[in-house]
Amino acid sequence: MEPHLLNKKNMAASCGISVQGFDKWNVRPFKKKGREQFYRVEDVIENRVNNELTKNNNRTNPEHHGQFIDIEMERALLTQQQRITQEIKNEILEGRAIPVEFVRDVLAKILAQVGSTLDSLAPNIKRRHPEIEKRIIDFIKSETIKHQNEAANLDSHIDDIIDEVVNQAEAKI
């Protein structure tokens, strides 16, 4: 089974930090495609756990300051996160969830099809009804162009729309 991957922007957002902050973590990308890098949640969690272990091991006399790390607790947390990751993968495989990147691609293709359908609307009407006046066909063309432009602009708002849907879903949970 192929792991679910997030690009740097989405991984940083899911961790609640900036892209620059994520860069400082020095997480190794799992996969590179062109200039874009993709990360697994498992690798990010492992990086953070190792970072905390390193910080705690570098402190002098951690028991004296009341700051020590419970390795068993950390392992339990890592196991819990791995379980959650596996549940997400299972939901995707069962068709109950869809990766956001896939949804973006599907919506972009749908919007492109809407644009081409609208583009052929006025010529199709003219071909079927040659008796319609040219001014009416021109009006249909101008209205169609407005709606094509709106559909084309939706592509740039897909991320906002997806975020809104996710927020609404989280509010229901």
KACORMO-V915595 format. One record per run of one state. SS is the DSSP state (hx for helix, st for strand, lp for the rest). FROM is the first residue (numbers start at 1). LEN is the number of residues. If there is no record, write none. Layout:
BEGIN
SS|FROM|LEN + SS|FROM|LEN
END
This chain:
BEGIN
lp|1|5 + st|6|2 + hx|8|8 + lp|16|3 + hx|19|6 + lp|25|6 + st|31|3 + lp|34|2 + st|36|4 + lp|40|1 + hx|41|18 + lp|59|12 + hx|71|23 + lp|94|6 + hx|100|20 + lp|120|1 + hx|121|8 + lp|129|5 + hx|134|39 + lp|173|1
END
